[in-house]
Amino acid sequence: MSTVRTRFAPSPTGYMHIGGMRTALFNWLYAKRHGGQFILRIDDTDQERNQETALGPILRAFRWLGLLWDEGPEVGGSHKPYFQSQRSHLYRAAAEKLEQSGHAYRDFSTKEENDADRKLADKEKRPYINIRRSLELSDAKKRELETAGHPWVLRLLVPRESKIVLDDLIRERVEWDTSLLPDPVIMRANGSALYNFATVVDDAELEISHVIRAEEHLPNTPIQILLHEALGNTLPRFAHIPYVCAPGTKEKLSKRKVEQYRKNPAFKRLFERGDEVFPQLGLSAAVALDPVMVEYYERIGYLPAGVLNALARIGWSLDDRTEILSLQTLVENFSLERVVKAPAGFDPDKLFSFQGHWMKELPLDEKVDGCVPYLVDAKLISEPVSAETREFVKSIVVALGDRLKLFADILDARPFFTDDITFDEKNFDKRVRKDGVPAHLAAFRNRLETLEPFTVPAMEAALQAYCEETGEQTGTLVHALRLSTTGQAVGPGVYDCLALLGKEKSLARIDAALKR
C-alpha cells in the first residue's frame, strides 16, 4: 500500500461536534494503523466567522483527546497553507484548466431562467437538469455579456451518457446515472470556489489517499469523482461512515436540537450534571456548552480515554465481546471492514460506564491533578496550591473512592472546604429531626469530644460500643452524623467525613445541626 494520508476538514464553527469527532477519530486511527499521516484542514470559506475564535475549540478538542495532527494549523507541513481561505490561487488555476480543456463552461443563465426550468421539471415530474443555453452562445456574445457586467458562474460539464461507479470501502458498490445530474456550479464569477470543487482541489494537492467521511457527503461523491477525472487526479479511496444518532432515536445527533435533548432520558444525567457544575466554575454565562460538543465532556471532567473508548464503539467493534479499548489497542486493530453500515446511536450511559473504568485505572496522583483545577475554579482552594492542601485533596479523593467518576465530582466535597454548607432538607427531616435521634446524636457527640485518637478505627469502635449499650441501630447514627456534618445524604464513609473535618469542626457542625 502506498502512503496513507487521511484528512478531517471541519468548518470553524466555534465547537467540535461529537459526531464529527467520531469521524475524525476514524480518520486518525486509519492513518496511524497504516503508518500514514493525518491532516487537519480548515474549510473556512465563510469569511463572516471569526477564524481565531471559532477555530480554537476545534483544536482544543483534538489536543485534549490526544489526536495530534501531522500537518495543519499551528503545525505546518509541506502542503501549506491548510486554510481554504488561503488557497484561492489553487482553485483559480484548476478552474482555468477545466475551462480550457472543455470540462467547464461559463453559464450566463439568469436566476429567472433557472427558476422557470425547475418549475417546468417539477410540473413534468422529472429530475431538474439545467439547460445548457450558454454553450450555444458565440465567443463574441460571451465577451459582450462579460463586458456589460452580466453575472455568470462556472459549471462543470457533466457527461450525460455514462455511469459513475464507486467501490466504497464501507458501503461497497454505489452507482449514479449521470443523465440525472445537473451541471454543478464550481466557481462564482468573483473567483470564490464552491465546496465540491475546493474539496477536490485540496484533496488532490494534499495527496489524500483515503477520504473517510460522514455518509451525508455521499451525494457529493459523483461530482467529486468527475472533477478528479477532469483534472487528471489520482482518485482517492472513499469510505462513507453512517451518521451518529441521538440516544434512543434514529435521528442524526444535531446541535440544532439540543433543547429537545433535555427531554431525552439518556441525556438527562449529562444536562443535570452540567447545570450543577458549570455555575460553580463560572462558565454558565461565559461559555454555552451542551452534550453535543466535545468540550462539554472535557469541562465536566471526563477522561480522554473514556470519550475515545465511547466514540470508537459508535458503529465499530473489535470483535463480538470487547468493550474496553485503549487508544493503543485501537491503533493496532482499527479497520474499516468492521464499521457497521447502519446509523449508530450515541449512548451517554455507556460513555459513563467507560469513564468509570478508566477513572479506576488512573493513578491516585493523576486523579488529584485532575481534581485540583476544579477546586481552584470553584474558589474552594487558592493558587499556588500548597503541599499541605494537595495532601488534603488527596485524602478526599481516597475517601471518595469509586464515587469519583468525573473530576467535577470533587465539587461534591464542598463541605470539606467551606463551612457554607447546604442541607438536604428532606433527608435532614428524615434522619436528624426524627423522634429520638437528636438525643442519641447529642450523647454520641459528647463521646466524640473525649475520643482520642480522633481516627476512623477509633470512631467506628466508639459508635459500635454506643449502639450496643443503647440498643440503637448503627445506621441511625451514621445517617444523622453524615447529614449533620456535611449536609449531604451520600458521600464518603461517615468516619472518613469526620476525620477529614477534624474533631473541632465536626463537633461544631453537630452542635449547629442540633440547634436546627
N, C-alpha and C positions, 0 to 999 in steps of 0.2 A: 504494500500500500504506500502511495506517495504521502508526503507530509499532510497530516490532518490539520486543517485550520477551520475553526468554528467561530461564530460571532454572535453577540447579542447586541441589538441596536435599539435601545429604548429612546423614546422622546422624553425630553426633560420636563416632566410633569410636576415635579416637586414631591413625589413619593415613589416608592418601589412596591408594586403590586405583588401580592403573594403568588398569584398565578404566573405572572411574568418572571418572578424569581425561580419558580419551578422550571420554566423553560430555560432560563439562564443556567441553572444548575445542570440540566441535562446536556447543554452545550459544553459546559466546563468539564463535566465528567467524561464526555465522549473524547474531547481533546486530550485530557490527561491520560485516559485509558490507552490511547494510541500514541502517546509521546508527542503530541502535537501542541498547537498554540491556540489559546482562547483570546479573541479580540473583542474589546468593548468599543463600539462605535456609537456616536450620539446623533440621532436623527432629529436635528434641531432646526428644521426648515421653517418652523413657526417662530418668526422673529419677534412676535409680540410678547413672548415669555422671557423673563429674566433668566438667562442661561445659568449664571453662577448660583443663584438662589434655588432654581429648580433642579439643577444637576446634583447639588450637594447631598440630598437624601438618597439618591441612587448610588453614588459612590460610597456613601456611608454604609448602606446595606451590604454591598459586596465586601467591603473591608470587615465589617462585623462578622459576617459568616465565614470569612477566610477564603473567599473565592476571588483571589487576586488575578488580574488580567495581565496577559503577556504584552499586549500592545493596546494603546488607547490613551484617554485623557490622563494627564499628570505622569504618565509612564513613557509615552512617546513610542517610537518604533520606526522601522524603515518605510512604512506606508503612510506616514502622517501627511496631512492633518486627519484627525479622527472625528471631526465635526462636519456634518453635511453642509453647514452654512459656510464652511471654508473651502469647499470642493467644487464650487460653481464652474471653475475653468475646465474641470474634467467633464462635466455634463455638457457644456457648450461644445467641446471638442467631439464628444461622442455623438451629439445631435447633428453636428455638421457632417460627420462621417455617414450617418444614416441617411441624411438628406441627399448627399452627393451620390450615394450608392443606390438611391431609388427605394430605400426601405422606409422612408418617412417623407411626408409632404406637408406643405403649409395649407391649412384649411381656413378659408375666408368666410365660411358659412356663418350667418348671423344666429343669435340666440333664438330669434323668432322662427327662423327656418328649421333649426334643430328641434324646437318645441313642437312645431307642426308635424315634423316627421315622426316624433314619438307618439303624438296623439293618433296619427294615422295607423301606426303599428298596433297601438292598443285597440283601436276600432276594428282592425282586421284580425285581431287576436294572433299576432305573430311577434317574434322577438324583434326588438328595435335594432336595426343595423343602419349606421349612418350612411347617408347618400354622399358619394364622393364627387360633388359638383366641382370642387376646386381643381380636380385632376383634368377637367375639361377646359380650364382657363389657359389662355396663351401666356407665354412669358411676359409679353408686353402688358397684358391686363393685370398680371400679378404685380408687376413693378408699379403700375399706375395705382393699384389699391394700396400698396405699401407706402408709396409717396404721399398718398392722400391721408395716411394715418389710419387706414381701415384695420380693425382688430383681426388678429389671426392666431392660431395655435398650431403647434407641430404635432402631427398624428403619425403613429406607426401604421404602415400599410400592411394589414393582416392578409396573408394568403388565404383566400376564402374557399379553396377547394382542396383542403388537406385535413389531416387529423393529427392532433398532438397527443403523444403517449408518454406518460410519466411512470417510471418504476419507483414509486415512493418507498422509502425504507421502512415505513410503518403501515401505510395504507395499501401498499402493493400497487397493482396496476390501476392507473386512472387515465381516462381518455377525454378529450374535448374535440368537438366538431368546430373547426374554425369558421365554417359558414354561419355560425350563430354568434360570432364575436364581432362587435363593432370595433372600429379603429380607435384605439385609446389615445387620448391626449398625453404626450410625454413631456412637452415643454411649452410654456407660455411665451408670448412674443417678447416679454421683458427678460427672458433668459432663465426664469426660475423653472427648475425641473420638478416633475410630479413624482410621487412616491415610487411607483413601479420602475420608472426609468432610473431614478437616482440609486435605488437599491441595486439594480443590475450593474450599473457602472461601478458602484462601490464594491460589491461582492467580487467582481472580476479584478478590479485594481488591487484589492486586499488579498487576492488569491485564496478566497474562501473555498474550501473543498466540500464542506457539508453545511447546508442551510437547514438547521433544526429549529423549527418554529411552531407556533400555535396553528391549529387547523383552520382558524379563521382566515389565514392567509392563502389557503389552498386555491380559492377563486382567482387570486392574483398570479398564480403559477404559470398558466398557459401564456399570458402576455410576457411574463418574465423569461420564459423559455424562448419565445420568438425573438425577444430583444437580444438575448445572449447569442442566439444563432445569427441574427442580422449583424451583430458586432464582431462575429468571429471568435467569441469567447469559448473557453472550455466550460462545459456545463457542470455546475456543482451537483452533488447528490442532494436530493431533497428528502426531508423527513418531517411530516406534519403530526404534531402531538395533539391529542384530544384536549379540549379545554377543561379547566378546573371548575367543578360545580360548587355552589353554595351548599352548606350542610343540609342533608336530608332532601335535596331537590335535584332536578336535572337542569336547573338554570345556571348559566355561567356566573361565577363569582364576580360581582361588579361593584366598583366604587360608588356608582350612582344609586345603588340600592342599600346603602349602609343603614339608613334609618329603618328599613324593613327588617334588616337582620337583627335589630334589637328585640324583635318579637320571636326570633328563631331560638328555640330551647337550646340548641347546640352552641349558640354564640352567647347565651345568657351569662355564663360564668366569666367569659372574657370581658364583656362590656361592664359587668358589675365590678370586676377587679380593677379595671381601668378607672372607673368612676371613683373608686375608693383611693387609688394610689396617686393618680396624676395631680389632683389638687394639693396633696402633701408635698409633691415635688415642684410645685409652682408651674405646672405645664398646662393647666386647664385653659388658660387664656392665651398662652404663648404658642402652643402647638396643637393643631387639630389632628388628633390621632384616632384611628379606628382599626379593628382587627383585619381589614383587607390589606393593610400596609405592613411591610416587614418591620418598619421602625417601631410599630406598636409592641411587638414581641421583645425587641431589644429594650425598650423603655420600661416594660413591665417586669423585666428580669428573667426572661428565658435565656437558655444557653444556646449558642450557635449549633452545638451538636444535636440538641433536641429538635430545633427547627429544621435543620438539614435532614435529619432522620425522617421527619414527617413529610417534608417536601419530596424526598426520594421515593416514598411509599405511595405517593399520589399517582396511581396509574402505572407503577413499575414495581417489580418484585425480583428479589434474588432467586427465590425458589418458592415452594408452597408453604413454608413454615417460618422462615427467618423474618423477624420484625425489627430487631435491634441492629442497626447498621451504622458503623463509624464512617467517617469520610474516607479513610484509607481503604476500608472494605469496599466502599462504593467505587472508588477509583480502580481498584483491582478487578472488579466484576461487572461494571456497567456495560450494558449492550442495548442497542435499540430494538433488538428482537423481542425483548421482554416488556416493551411498552405496550400497554393494552390499547385497543383501537376505540374503545368506548370512553365517553367522558367519565372522569373520576372525581369523587367528592372530597372536599377538604373537611377533615374531621378534627375539630378542636379538642375533643376528648382524647383521641389517640395522640395528638400532639402533647397534651398534658401528661399522658402516660409516658411518652418518650422522654419528656422533660424530667419526670420523676426519676427515671432510670439513670439519666446522665448526671443529674444532680447528686445522686447517691455515689456515683463513680468519682465525683470531684474531690480532690484532696481538701482537707479542712482549711488550710491557709488560703486556697483559691476561693473557697466559699466566703471566707472573711473578706478577701479582696473584692469580691463581687457585691457584698452587702454594705461595706463602708460607704461607697458613694451615695447610696440611698439614704443613709442616716445623715450624711452631710447635707444633701439637698433638702432633706426634710427639717434641717436645722436642729436635729437631735444631738449631734456631736459637731465639734468645730475642727476646722483645719488650722494648722497641721495636726494630724491625729497622733496623739502621744502613744508610746508603747503601752502605757497603762490602760488607755482607752481601748486600744486594739485588743488587748488581752480580755477586757471586759466583753467586747463584742464577740470574741471567740468563745467565751464561756456561754453566751446566749445562744450562739449558733449550735454549740454542742447540746445545750438544753433543749432546743427546738427539735433537734434530730431530723427525722423524716418529715416533720411538719414543714420544714423549709423546702418548699417545692420550687418557688421562684425567689430570686434575690429580693424582690419587693416585699416578700413575706416578712422580712426583718422589720418592716414598719409595724407589724402587729405586736412587736416587742416594745412599743412606745412606752408602756407603763414602767419599764425599767430605766428609761432615760429622762422621764419627766414626772412630776407629781400632778400634772394636769391630766388626770385620767377621766375617761368617760365610762360610766357604769352601764352594763347590760341590765336595764331596769326590770325587765320581765323575769330574768333569771335571779336577780337580786331579791325580788319578792319571793320567789320560789325557794331559794337556797339559804338566804340570810334572814329575812324577816319572818320566816316560818316559825310558828309557835315552838318554843323550847330551844331553838337554835341559838339565839343571842346569848342565853345563859351559858350554854356549853362553849360557845366561841369566846366569851369573856373569861371563863375558867381556864380554858386551854391557853389563852393569851397570857395569863399570869404564869403558867408553866414555862412558856417560851421566854418570858422575861428573865428567868433564872437559869435557862438552859445553857450549859457550856459543854463542849464547844457548840456553836450555832452552825452545825453541819447537816447535810442531808441524812446521813445514817442516824445521827442523834435525834433529829426532828421526827423521823419515821418511827423510831423506837418510842419516843415520848408520846406520839399520837396513839400508837398501838396500846401502850400502857394505860393511857387515859380512857380509851374506849373499853378496854377490858374492865376497868374499875367502875365505869358508869353504865355500861351496857349500851352505849350509843354506837350507831353504825359509823365505821371509819369514813364511809363515803359522804355522810352528812357533813362532817367537819372538813373533809377535803374540799368539797364544793364551796362551803362557806368561807374557808380560808382563801381560796383562789379568787372568788368574787370580791372579797373584802380588800385584798392586796393589789389586784390587777384590774378589777372592774370587768374582767372577761370570764366567760364560761368555759373556754377552752384555751389551751396553750401548753407550755412546758409542764412537767410534773410539778405538783404544788410545792414539794420540798425544794425543788430547784428554784422555783419562783421566790420563795422566802430567802434562800441562800443568796440569790442574785441581788435582792433588795437589801439584805443585811438586817440585823436584829432591830436596830433603831428605827429604820424606815418601815419595816414590817409591822412593828408594834404600833407605830403612829397611824398607819393605814387601817389596822384592825380597830383601833380606838375611833377613828373617824367613821368607819363603817357602822360601828355600834351606835354612834350618835345619830346616824341616819334613821 
